[in-house]
Amino acid sequence: MAGFPQFDQDFYQSGFNTDEQGHEPDNCQTPSHPYENIDTSTANPGVYASPGQAYTEQAYTGQIFQPTHTSSSSYTGTDSSDAEPPLLEELGINFDHICQKTLTVLNPFKPVDGSIMNETDLTGPVVFCLALGATLLLAGKVHFSYVYGISVIGCFAMHALLNLMSMSEVSCGCVASVLGYCLLPMVTLSSCAVFFSLKGIIGTILALIIIGWCSLSASKIFISTLAMDGQQLLIAYPCALLYGVFALLTVF
C-alpha cells in the first residue's frame, strides 16, 4: 500500500496534485454578493432596486388579469327593455282603431276613414265571432263550427268578388276585418234570442233590419276603402246574402 500514492499520480497525468486538495485556487474569488455582477440596465426597475441592494419582488397592484374599463361598456343605469315598444303594439292591437271601427259599424251614416279601415286587424272580428257563438250557446244553440266555417267561406268569396270589381287589389285580411266588424249587429240579434224566441213576425222583421244594417255598413266601408263610387248596391247584395246565413242560424 506504500506505492499507492505513486500509482495514483502515475495513472492520472493531468497535473493535479492531491496535496493541494481542499485549497481554493488563487484566481477564483467569490463575489461579495451573488447579484453583484448582474447587469441591471435592462432589468425592470420595480424588480431590482439597485446593484447593491437585495432582490425585491414587485408589489401586487390588483390590476393583473382584469379587463380595462371603457366608456362603451360602462353601465348607464337604464334598462334596455324600457326602450322596447309595448306588447300590444308589437301584436298589432290598437284599441283606438278598434273603437273607431266599432263606432263606424254602429253608425252606418258616419263618414268612414279609409286609412283606418284598410288595416288587417283581426282582434275585433275574432271577439265578435266568439260573442256570437257565446250568445247562441246561451240560447241553446251550439253553432261555433258553423259560425267560423261560414265566416271563412264568406271572406274568401268576398275577397274574390272585390278583386274582380275594383281597380285596386285588396288583401284577404282586410276583407275579413271589415266583415268581422260588421258582424256586431248580428251579436245584438243573437242576444235578443236569449230572452225571447225570434220565430215570428217580430223576429223576422228584426232579423231583416239587422241584415240590412250589417250589409249597409260593410258595403259603405268597402266603397270608401277601395274608391268604388256608385257600386254600393252591387257590394251590399252579396254582403246581405252572407249575413242572411248568420241570421238564419240565429232565428232557427
Beta strands, then each sheet from edge to edge (+ up, - down):
end
